[in-house]
Amino acid sequence: MAGVHFGFNNFKQLLDLTIGLVQRIDENRAESFTILYCDFSALDHSIVKSSLEHILRNSDAIVNDKADYFFVLPYTDKYGAEIVKKMFIEFFAADLKTYMVSYPIDGENSEDLVFRIRDYATLYHKNDLNCLDSFNRY
């Protein structure tokens, strides 16, 4: 098991590609993939990076900017993403600031999905996710 890591500057393209694949393959589009956001700022970055392979599948994508991690989990609804979140909490023995959105229920395009995560993180976690300021520039 291991997730595939992408550079943060490829986040928008990754989401657009994933949406395109879903539209091509999955006609019913019922929670076709979920993005799980996790704030790992309370943990050592090197431990986080080396540990993710023990939790994620080969088909899962990882994008991060410093301690802000975004996991694109294909063919995973919010229930499945909740299981991944619990695995992170147990593995790292830490409470984490998290939020998840699913396509297409929470947004029809990459911008809608990302800004929904940002709005939630700002409102409930007081985390501004400034890394997303440049999302549309990539």
C-alpha positions as CSV (number, residue, x, y, z in Angstrom):
1,M,0.0,0.0,0.0
2,A,1.2,3.5,-0.8
3,G,-0.3,6.7,-2.0
4,V,1.1,8.6,-5.0
5,H,2.5,12.0,-4.1
6,F,2.0,14.9,-6.5
7,G,3.4,18.4,-6.2
8,F,1.0,21.0,-4.9
9,N,1.3,23.0,-8.2
10,N,-0.3,20.0,-9.9
11,F,-3.3,19.8,-7.5
12,K,-5.8,21.5,-9.8
13,Q,-4.7,19.4,-12.8
14,L,-5.0,16.2,-10.7
15,L,-8.6,17.1,-9.6
16,D,-9.6,18.1,-13.2
17,L,-8.1,14.8,-14.5
18,T,-9.9,12.8,-11.8
19,I,-13.2,14.5,-12.6
20,G,-12.7,13.8,-16.3
21,L,-12.1,10.1,-15.6
22,V,-15.2,9.9,-13.5
23,Q,-17.3,11.6,-16.2
24,R,-15.9,9.2,-18.8
25,I,-16.2,6.0,-16.7
26,D,-18.8,6.4,-14.0
27,E,-22.2,7.5,-15.5
28,N,-24.1,7.6,-12.2
29,R,-21.3,9.7,-10.5
30,A,-22.6,8.9,-7.0
31,E,-19.8,10.1,-4.7
32,S,-17.2,9.1,-7.2
33,F,-14.2,10.3,-5.2
34,T,-13.6,12.2,-2.0
35,I,-10.9,14.7,-1.1
36,L,-9.8,14.4,2.6
37,Y,-8.0,17.4,4.0
38,C,-5.8,16.9,7.1
39,D,-3.8,19.4,9.0
40,F,-0.6,17.6,10.2
41,S,1.0,20.7,11.7
42,A,1.1,19.1,15.2
43,L,3.2,16.2,13.9
44,D,6.8,15.8,12.7
45,H,6.7,16.2,8.9
46,S,9.2,13.5,8.2
47,I,7.2,11.0,10.2
48,V,4.0,11.9,8.4
49,K,5.6,11.6,4.9
50,S,7.2,8.2,5.6
51,S,4.1,6.8,7.3
52,L,1.4,7.6,4.7
53,E,2.4,4.5,2.6
54,H,1.2,2.3,5.4
55,I,-2.3,3.7,5.3
56,L,-3.1,4.6,1.7
57,R,-3.8,2.6,-1.4
58,N,-1.7,2.7,-4.5
59,S,-4.7,4.5,-6.2
60,D,-4.8,7.3,-3.7
61,A,-3.2,10.6,-4.5
62,I,-1.4,12.9,-2.0
63,V,-0.9,16.6,-2.4
64,N,0.5,18.8,0.3
65,D,1.7,22.3,1.1
66,K,3.8,22.1,4.2
67,A,1.5,20.5,6.9
68,D,-1.7,20.9,4.9
69,Y,-2.4,17.6,3.2
70,F,-5.1,16.8,0.6
71,F,-5.8,13.2,-0.2
72,V,-7.7,12.3,-3.4
73,L,-9.4,9.0,-2.7
74,P,-11.0,7.5,-5.9
75,Y,-14.1,5.4,-5.7
76,T,-14.4,6.4,-2.0
77,D,-17.5,8.0,-0.5
78,K,-17.5,10.0,2.7
79,Y,-18.0,6.9,4.8
80,G,-14.8,5.4,3.3
81,A,-12.9,8.6,3.8
82,E,-14.0,8.7,7.4
83,I,-12.4,5.2,7.8
84,V,-9.1,6.6,6.3
85,K,-9.3,9.6,8.7
86,K,-9.8,7.3,11.7
87,M,-6.8,5.2,10.5
88,F,-4.7,8.4,10.5
89,I,-5.9,9.4,14.0
90,E,-5.1,5.9,15.4
91,F,-1.7,5.6,13.5
92,F,-0.4,9.0,14.6
93,A,-2.3,8.9,18.0
94,A,-3.3,12.5,17.5
95,D,-6.4,14.5,17.0
96,L,-6.4,16.1,13.5
97,K,-8.2,19.0,11.9
98,T,-9.9,17.4,8.9
99,Y,-12.6,18.0,6.4
100,M,-13.8,16.0,3.4
101,V,-15.8,16.8,0.2
102,S,-17.1,14.3,-2.4
103,Y,-17.6,14.8,-6.1
104,P,-20.2,15.6,-7.4
105,I,-22.3,16.0,-4.3
106,D,-20.2,18.8,-2.8
107,G,-19.1,20.4,-6.1
108,E,-19.2,19.9,-9.8
109,N,-15.7,21.1,-10.5
110,S,-12.3,21.4,-8.9
111,E,-12.7,25.0,-7.8
112,D,-16.0,24.3,-6.0
113,L,-14.6,21.3,-4.2
114,V,-11.4,23.1,-3.1
115,F,-13.2,26.3,-2.0
116,R,-15.7,24.3,0.0
117,I,-12.7,22.7,1.9
118,R,-11.2,26.2,2.4
119,D,-14.5,27.7,3.7
120,Y,-14.9,24.9,6.2
121,A,-11.3,25.0,7.4
122,T,-11.6,28.7,7.9
123,L,-14.9,28.6,9.7
124,Y,-14.4,25.6,12.0
125,H,-10.7,25.2,12.4
126,K,-9.6,28.9,12.1
127,N,-7.1,27.6,9.4
128,D,-7.0,30.0,6.4
129,L,-5.4,27.5,4.0
130,N,-3.5,30.3,2.3
131,C,-1.9,27.6,0.1
132,L,-5.1,27.6,-1.8
133,D,-4.8,31.3,-2.8
134,S,-3.0,30.3,-6.0
135,F,-5.2,27.3,-6.8
136,N,-6.7,28.8,-10.0
137,R,-3.2,30.0,-11.2
138,Y,-1.9,26.4,-11.8
